[in-house]
Amino acid sequence: MVDPITASIPLFFVLMGVEVAVGAATGRLKGPRPLYRWADALVDLGCGVSSQVTGMVLSTVVAAGAYVAVYGNCRLGSWPEGVGGVVVAFVLVDCLYYWWHRASHRVNLLWAAHVVHHQSEDYNLAVALRQAMFTALTSVPFYLPLAVIGVPPSTFFLCSSLNTLYQFWIHTRLIGRLGPLEWVLNTPSHHRVHHGINPRYIDKNHAGVFIVWDRLFGTFAAEDDEPVYGTVGGFKSANALFANVEPVLSLLALARQAHGWDRLFVLVRPPEWRPDGPVHIPEPTGALRWRPEGSAGAVAWTALWLVVSATALTWCLIYQHERPLNQIVTVGGLILWTVASWGGLFSTIGPPGRAWWWAEGARVVVIVVATGWIASAS
């Protein structure tokens, strides 16, 4: 059975296309804060692609394996079958998602994985796909109580996937408030608040599907003015792999600055903690802090390889249990190489240097050779 998220990949691109078309028709692709910027969207999609590649191990093997092991050895009883059991499991998954998400904004170790999703200064459907490589490792402990009370792995994986899919559509600036639904469901308005770096919006609206959790546990904030998006410290790179590694490096650097037990406790401190006092969160100006530039050729080249990478990723996800492991590892590695190479086009102002083009040529040659090898082995 194909995972619902894998099956939805073509729909993601169709809906992003619709969003771009609406943005163009309404003049929102221009101005000081355009709806889409290609370099930023490319990093978003690169993070999504790379998280799916690493997820074949971290999610499918490690996290899923942990859940199955606990379910097989520690469950206390059986779970109701039928639609009712699935509905209750879905609500419980969403509740535990809320607590994982809230903790991921207040615990440095968890934030180092989750912050990737918040790095973009834009807010659109591409940002929904900006997922971190290590999220599966940080979230699985929060869901293990479901295995203990007997929620079957198949039910849990279905509910978790549906929870993730729901959150795709709320990453948009084109949908306003939705009336009475705002009281119960997480909506684009609520989730825009969550991505805001305005002091009054920080650490608010952690819900996945049901905003009632935030209302119940004191983390709700309504959207009054449109937020300024991103992270307080900012992130200025087009390299999707570096986007995942940089927060970990920053956490290690913070640990080196600390003294005594704080070098260890920094892992569980909140993100604003510093040895000399907490970080002051200023009111943002609203001006974009990262303005990458790229030629029309760079845009066309990366768009081509985005399509190739998405196609290769879909192949891996569908055939990961049917094709030889060495083929899946090879294709996955080439996808990650491709994603990392995109950053070279937008890392500096102006055209990339000659060394980058040599590296691109080598990558293309290796991909052609690897494709021929896999095709001949089929």
Secondary structure, 3 states (H helix, E strand, C coil): CCCHHHHCHHHHHHHHHHHHHHHHHCCCCCCCCCCCCHHHHHHHHHHHHHHHHHHHHHHHHHHHHHHHHHHHHHCCCCCCCCHHHHHHHHHHHHHHHHHHHHHHCCCHHHHHHHHHHHCCCCCCHHHHCCCCCCHHHHHHHHHHHHHHCCCCHHHHHHHHHHHHHHCCCCCCCCCCCCHHHHHCECCHHHHHHHCECCHHHCCCCCCCCECHHHHHHCCCCCCCCCCCECCCCCCCCCCHHHHHHHHHHHHHHHHHHCCCCHHHHCCCCCCCCCCCCCCCCCCCCCCCCCCCCCCHHHHHHHHHHHHHHHHHHHHHHHHCCCCCHHHHHHHHHHHHHHHHHHHHHHCCCCCCCHHHHHHHHHHHHHHHHHHHHHHHHC
